[in-house]
Amino acid sequence: MKRLLLASFLAALAVFVWGFVFWGLSPMSAAVMQSADDDQAAQAALRETFPKSGVYFVPSPAGDPAAVDALHRAGPVAMVHIQMDGRPAMDPGIFVWGFVHGWLVCLILGWLLLRAGPALPAYRSRVLFIAAAGFAAALFIDYGDTIWWYSDRSWQLLNLTYNTVAWLVAGVVLAAILKPDSASDPGMRGGQ
């Protein structure tokens, strides 16, 4: 169990660093994100249009089906995620919760890797196992949003790339520490 906790912590740390490099230093996200011509006017319009924090679909699917279809066809169509309360642009709490979230994911990935350990004796096979799972998850979730929720394809492909590489990074660390012989850890036997 100690090995799993250590491996997942180090993997989460590596993923956190990858996130800083990808989102903070790489110009890729800036190349994909659009900006409003006037941020203050856009914020005022959002406050006026959307009464509270939440997710809004425009046009609302709750209306008359014929009217919804006409509005849908006319466009624009949007899914708006809005948070009415402001916060610091670089809120430290976001980084803390982001790391905790990453650690939890890496803990689950490490547990899965230990369960699959006997079938993955080589380091490379363990890394590819995690990377393939990450790609499958990113393809399903990130690219799926372009199909089901009209998300911008370039934005979702950027997220798919980030998430796939993040799982690869986690796999590199987890596979190095969680070798098949570590499956004999008493806390990892059977269905525990």
PEZI-V495960 format. One record per pair of residues at least 12 apart in sequence whose C-alpha atoms are under 8 Angstrom apart, sorted by the first residue. I is the first residue (numbers start at 1). J is the second residue. D is the distance in Angstrom with one decimal. If there is no record, write none. Layout:
i j d
I J D
I J D
This chain:
i j d
1 185 6.7
1 186 7.8
1 187 5.5
1 188 6.9
3 177 7.4
3 178 7.2
3 182 7.8
4 107 7.0
4 110 6.3
4 111 7.2
4 178 7.1
5 107 6.9
7 107 8.0
7 110 7.4
7 173 6.9
7 174 5.5
7 177 6.0
7 178 7.0
8 103 6.0
8 104 7.8
8 106 4.9
8 107 4.9
8 110 6.3
8 174 6.7
9 103 5.8
9 106 7.5
9 107 7.7
10 173 7.0
11 103 7.5
11 106 6.4
11 169 7.3
11 170 4.7
11 171 7.6
11 173 5.3
11 174 6.2
12 99 6.7
12 102 5.3
12 103 4.8
12 106 6.0
12 170 6.8
13 99 7.5
13 103 7.9
14 169 6.7
14 170 6.8
14 173 7.8
15 102 7.3
15 166 5.5
15 167 7.8
15 169 6.2
15 170 6.2
16 99 6.5
16 102 7.5
18 166 6.7
18 169 7.8
19 162 7.7
19 166 7.6
22 162 7.1
28 158 7.7
29 155 7.9
29 158 7.2
32 154 6.4
32 155 6.0
32 158 7.9
33 155 7.2
47 84 7.4
52 82 7.9
52 83 7.6
52 84 6.3
53 81 7.8
53 82 5.3
53 83 4.6
53 84 5.2
53 85 7.9
54 81 5.9
54 82 5.5
54 83 6.7
55 79 7.0
55 80 5.6
55 81 4.5
55 82 6.3
56 78 7.9
56 79 5.6
56 80 5.0
56 81 6.5
57 77 7.7
57 78 5.8
57 79 4.5
57 80 6.3
58 76 7.9
58 77 5.5
58 78 5.0
58 79 6.3
58 80 7.8
59 71 6.4
59 72 6.5
59 77 6.4
59 78 7.4
77 150 7.8
78 150 7.3
79 149 7.0
79 150 7.6
79 151 7.9
106 170 6.8
109 130 7.2
110 174 6.2
110 178 7.2
111 188 8.0
113 126 7.1
113 130 7.7
113 175 7.8
113 178 7.4
114 178 6.7
114 179 7.7
114 180 6.8
114 182 7.4
114 183 5.5
114 188 7.5
115 183 7.3
115 188 8.0
117 179 6.9
117 180 4.5
117 181 8.0
117 183 6.7
118 180 5.7
120 180 7.3
121 179 7.4
121 180 6.1
123 175 5.8
123 176 6.7
123 179 7.6
124 175 8.0
126 171 7.1
126 175 5.4
127 168 6.8
127 171 4.6
127 172 5.5
127 174 7.8
127 175 5.7
128 168 7.6
128 171 7.5
129 171 7.8
130 167 6.3
130 168 6.5
130 170 7.7
130 171 5.2
131 164 6.7
131 165 7.6
131 167 5.5
131 168 4.5
131 171 6.4
133 167 7.9
134 163 6.9
134 164 5.2
134 166 7.9
134 167 5.1
134 168 7.3
135 160 7.6
135 163 7.5
135 164 4.9
135 167 7.8
138 159 7.8
138 160 5.1
138 163 6.1
138 164 6.3
139 160 6.5
142 156 5.4
142 157 7.2
142 159 6.4
142 160 5.6
143 156 5.8
143 157 6.6
143 160 6.9
